[in-house]
């Protein structure tokens, strides 16, 4: 009633005008153009026909449309001051929706926010950050009651009431690292924005308390002597196990982030030393007998397993501890795991695999999966005529995962430098993107033609050193806050 009373003197045109103005404030921060020669013709073709032909037609602008459509969906379903986008965003038409229109925190809720910082929609994370804060409160009760542990914990599912306890069945519901994964979104937002105020007031207290839980929860494996996470699962297969690879990747990521954050803020030095010591004691990633990255402590991976979850590849994406610069052998093993797992998947799983192949820097394979995601959903994965993602049924995370994957093809910044066009496919020889963000506090505009970089402009938001890489060329310069730097295709400063 209070809201209605504020607008009762306004007519429809005034309300719509105010809405469009506020919407465009968010939407117009980013633009993308993939290809030019087919744009005029394709714009006159209905969306369902473009979807039918995308896998075989030369229609790169359709992918531009898809990325911007995904940004529209995130703006519309995660407006600051509302609730986070759930499994259906806000577009649920059923009294009893699939999976209760909740937040599945072993991939789906997080995937909804993968494009947020990268594609210049950081404000849309406010509802997510508010939910994480609320989860840390209920999660502290669960940590105490279930584990007699400090800090807070979130298992594989939550809802409007911010439940954090194990749920459903032990073969998937007792997974413990949902909260630690949520913390990575806080940390990544700091890395993109370099806002020490956000780190100090919002992110660090929540991250620290999540780390305190795992500092208590980890136990020594009697067989190997490593610290392991147990009881847990490797979502959503394999049943109840000790020491799943995904858990250890996420916990290491959390410990490292909390240690770095405490150093930046100059607080909690004793805790920092504890976490760094335990970081080295957590069971490491292992390569199995088939050349694969092991999903579990034991070498029991099945090369014929085509499960939609690829949980043990978290360290490649959205994590970063497995990468070409610092762990090439593990990167090869992770790629082998994904080859065994195959391309076919549900919609959100395709979204995850798209990002993984982009991190593997295989642009053509990435694009192949994008074509699978952008194909008609005929009883299986793909997209519906309105471009909603098909799990099946409709589940919105695939839209967000797919859009993030396009961004990862164009810019990657997870290993300390900004890599330009790291996974550009042959199908996208010409293009331009403006307003894409990179870690370190940078905003980029990039143009390429015939598969080669033409120019890049970089705005330094935080004034940190800038390291740019394109193919075999790397340049490093000092930057000044809020200054724009221009480079040609050879990274020569203009």
N, C-alpha and C positions, 0 to 999 in steps of 0.2 A: 504493500500500500504506500509506503514511503517513496518507493521508486516511481510508482504511478503518479503520485501527487506532484512530483518534480517535473513531470513531462505533460501534465494535463493541459497546459496552455499552448503546447506545440502541436502543429499539424503534421500530417504524414510526410510531406515533402521536407520539412525541417528535421524530422527524426531520421529519415533516410540520408539526408545530406550530412548530418553529423556522424552517422554510422560510416558512410563511405569515406569521409575525411579521416576518421580514426583508423579504419581498416587499411587505407592506402598508406598511412604513416608506417605501418608494419610491412605491407606487401612491397612497396616501391623501393625498399632498400637493396633489392637484388634483381638482376635480369639475366636471362640466358637465351642465346640464339645459337642453335646447332644446325648449320647448313642454311643456305639462302635460296638456292635455285628452285626448290620445290615449295617454298613457303606460300606463294600466292595461290598456286593451284590447290594445295592441300587444305587451305583454310576453307575452301568451298565444299569439302567432302565431309559428310556426317561422321561423328566420332566413332560410331559402331563400325562403319566401313573402314575407317583408318585403323581401328583395332584389328579387324579381320585381316588386313593386308600388311601390317607393320613388319611381320617376320620376313616378308618377301619383297616389300616395296621400299623404295628409297624415300623415306619420309622422316628425316632427322628432326624436323620441327615438331613432330608429334612427341618426341622425347622431351623437347623443351616445354611443350604444353603439359606433359605429365609431371615434370618437376615443379612447375608453377602451380599446378592443380594440387599437388601434395602440400605445398606451402600454404595454399588457400585452406586446405583441410586442417592443417595444424593451427593456423590462426583462428579458424572458426570453432575448433573443438578444445582449445586450450587458451582462451582469452585471459589475460591477467585479471585476477580477482574471481575467477570461476574455479572449476574442478579440472584436474588433468584429463587428457584424452584417455578413455578406457578402451576396451577391446574393439568396440565399434565406434570409437570417437565420441560422437553424441548422436549418431544416426541409427539408433536401435528402434525398431518398430514393433517389438514383441514384448508381451507381459512376462514371458519366460525366455529370455534371450540365450543364445549359446554362451556357455561358461558364465552366465549371470551378468554379462556386461561388466565384469570386474577388471582387476589389474593382475595379470599373471606376470610375476616378477622374475621368472627364470629366463626371460627374453622379451616378451611381448610389450610390457609396459615401457621397458627401456628403449626398445626399437622405435617406439612412437616419437622419441626425442632425439634420435640420431641426427636428423638434419638441422636441429634447432640452431646451434652455434654456427656450424659450417655454412649453412645457407641463409645466415643473417636474420634469424628469428629468435634471438636470445630472449626477448621479453616473454615469449610463449612458454618459457620454462618456469615462470613464477608459480603457477599452480602445482607443478611437479615438486619444486623446492619446498612449497608449503606442505605438501603431502609427506615429503621425506621428514620434515621437522615433526609432523604429527606422528609418523611411524616410529620415530626415535623415542617418542614418549611411551606409546603402547609397547614398543619393542623392548624397552627397559624392564617392563613388567614380565614379559615373556622370558627374557634372559634370566631374571631372578627366579621365576617360578619353575621354569623347565630345566635350567642348567646351573642354578645357584651362581650365576656369573654377573660381573659388572657390565656396564655398557648396554648395548641394545642389539637386537637380532630381528631379522625378518625372513620368513620362510618363503615358499614359492608362490604365494597368492595373498592379495589383500583386497579391500573393498572400501566403501564410503566410510565405514566405521573404523578403518585402519587396523583391522585384525592382523596380528603378526605371528600367531602360533602355527605349528604344523597343522596341515589340513588334508582331508580326504584319506589317502592311504600312504603307507610308509614307502612304497616303491617310487614315490615322487614327492610327497607332501612334506617330508622331513628335511629336505634340502635347506641348508642354513645360510647361504651367502647372498640372499636377495638384498639385504641391507647394505652389504659391502659393495655390491654392484651399483645400487642407487647412489652410494657415496662417490662413485667414479664420475657421475654426472655433475656433482658439485665441484669436483676437482677439475674436470675438463672445462667447465665454465670459467673457472679461475684462469686456466691456461690460455683460453681464448681471449679473455677480457683483461687479464692482469690486474683485476680489481682487488687490492689488498683489503679494502673495506668489506667486500663480500666474503673474502677468505676468513677474515678475523671474526666477523659478526655472525655469519651464516654457516659457511662450509666447515671450518675447522672444528668447532665444538661437536658437530654431528659426526664428522669423520673420526675424530679422536675417540669418541665413545663407542663407535663401531669397532675400532681397533682394540679397545680395552676388552671387548667381548672375546675377540679371537685370540688375544693374548692369554686369556684364561681358558678358552675352549680347545685350542690345539693340544694334542698329546703326542708323546713319543711312541713311534711305531716299534714294537718289540722285534720285528724282523729286520728292518733297515736302519733303525736308529734315527730316522728323520721325524720331524714334526708333521703330523697329518691331521686332516679334518675328518672327524667321524663321531657319530653316524651321519651319513649324508647319502646323496645320489649324484649321478651324472645325468642331469635332466635330458629327457624324461624316459630313460631306459636303464637297464642293467640292475634295477632294484636297489636295495639297501646295501651300501658298501662302505668301506673305509678308504679314505684318501683319493677321491676322484680328482683328476687333473684340473678340471675347471675350478673347483674350490681353491686349489692351491694357487692358480694363476690370479684369481680375484683377490685372495687374501694378501699375496705378495704385492699386488698392485695397491691395495689399501695401505699396507704398512709403509711402502715406499712413499706414497702420496702424503701420509700423515707425517712421516719423518721430514720430507721436504718442506711441507707447510709449517711445521714447528720451527724449522730453521729460518724460513722466510720471516715468520712472526717473532722469532727469538723468544720462544716459550718452550716449556716442557722438555728441556734437554735430557733429563734422565729417561723419560719415556722414549725419546728418539733413539737413544742408545739401545734400549731393550728391543725396540721394534726392528732396528737394523741388524741386531744380533740374531733375532729369531727369523728374520727374512732369509738369512743364509742357511738356516736349519730346516726350512720347509722342504718337503719332498720335491725334487726338481722335475721338470719336463723330461720325459724319456722317449727314446726312439725304439720301436719294437721290431720284431723279427721280420715284418713285411716292409720295413722302411717307413712305417707310419708313426705319427705322433700318438703315443699311448693315451687312451681315454681313462685308464685306471692304473693303479699301482702295478697290477699284474699284466703281463703281456697276453691279453685275452681278446684283443680286437678281432672281429670277424670281417674279412675283406668283402664278404657278400652282403654285409649289413647296409641297408639303404635308408636308415632312420632319418627323419626330417631334422632332428636336433643334431647339431655339430658342436656340442658343448665344449669339448676339449680344445677347440680352435679359438676360444675366447681370447687367448693370449696374442692372436694375430689381429683380430678385430672383434669387439671394439677395444680390446686391450692393445698393448704395443710392445710387450716384452719379447715377443717373437717377431723379428723383422730381418730384412736383408742386410742391414748395416752391422748388426751386433750378434746375430744368431742364425747364420745362413743355413747350417745343417738342420736346425729345428724348423726353419722356414720350409725347406725342401720336404721334411717329414710331414709337416702340416699340409702342404700341398698334396702329398701322396695320400694322406687321409681323406682329403676332399675328393680326390679322383676316385678312390675306392667307394666313397659314399654316393657319388654320382650327382648329376645335375637335376634330375627330376625331384620335385619337392612340392610341398604346400606353398601358398603364396608368401607367407612371412619367411619361410625357410629359403625361398628363392631370394628374398630381400637380403638375408644374411649372407648367402653364398655370393651374391653380387658384390657385396663389400669385401668379402674375403678374396675373391679373384682380383678385385682392384688392388688390394694390398699385395697380392702376389705379382702385381704389375703386368698382368696378362689382359690387356684391353679387349682383345677380340673374344676371349672366353667370357669376360665380363659382359660384353655386349650380347653375346649369345643368350645368356641368362636373362638379360633385360628383355630380349625378344620373347622369351618364354613367359616372363611376367606380364608383358604387354601383348598377350594373345587371348582370344576369347575363352572364358571359363565355361567349358562344356562338361559339367559334372566333376571337374577337377580344378587344379590351380590355374591361375591366370587373372584376368580382369573382367569385370562385368561391363555392360555397355556404357555405364556412367563412370567407368574407370575405377570403381571401388575394387579393392583387392579381394580375391577369393582364397579362403583358407583351403578348401571351402568349408562352411558357408562364408559370408562376408566377415572379414576381420581387417581392421584398418592398418595394422602395423606393416603390411607389405607395401602399402603406398609410401609410408615414411622410410622404410628400409630401402626401397628402390630409389627414391629421390636422393637419399644420403649416398648411395652407391655411385650415382652419376657425379656427385660432388667429389667423391674419392678418386674417380677417374681423372679429374681435372686438377685437384690440389691435395697433397698430403703433407701433414706437418707434425706427425706423431713421433719423429725420431730426432728432434732438435733443429731441423732445418725445414725450409719450405720447398717441396718438390713439385715442379710445374709439369703438368700433363704427364704424370707418371704411368697412366694406363689408358692412353688415348687409343681407341679402336680405329681401325681403318675405315669403318663405316661413318665416322664423324671427322672428315678431313678438315672441315672449315667450321669455325665457331667463334663465339665471343661470350664471355661471362663477366658480369660486373657485380661487385659487392660480395664476393665470396670471401669468407673469413679464414684465417689461419691462426694457429697457436702462437703466442708471443705478442698478441695484440696487433694484428695486421689485417688490413682489408685490401683485397686485390681485384684488379680488372685485367683480364687476360684475353688476348686475341691470337688466333692461329689460323693458318691457311695451308692447304695441301699437306696437312699433317705436321706442319712445322710452326713453332712459336714465332709470332710476328712482333709482339710487344707485350709488356706487362707494366702496370702501374701499381705501386704499393703505398698505401697510407699507413703510417705508423701511429697507432693509437696510444701506445705506452712509451714510445721513445727507446725501445730496446734495440740491441744489435740485430741486424737483418742478415740471414744467410739464405740465399736463393740457389736452387739447383735446377738445371735443365739438361737432361741427357748427361754428358760428361763435363759440363761447365758448372762451376760453383763460384759465387762471389759473396763476400761478406763486407758489409758497411755498417758504420754507426748511424743511428737515426735520431731525429729530434721529434718529440711528441707532436702529433697532429700535423705532420709534414708528409707530402706526397712525393714519391721518388719514381722516376720513369726509366725504363730499360728497353732496349731493342731485343730482337730474337736471339742475339748472342750474349745477352745479359750485360751489354755495355750500357753504362748509365748515360742518359741523355741530358 
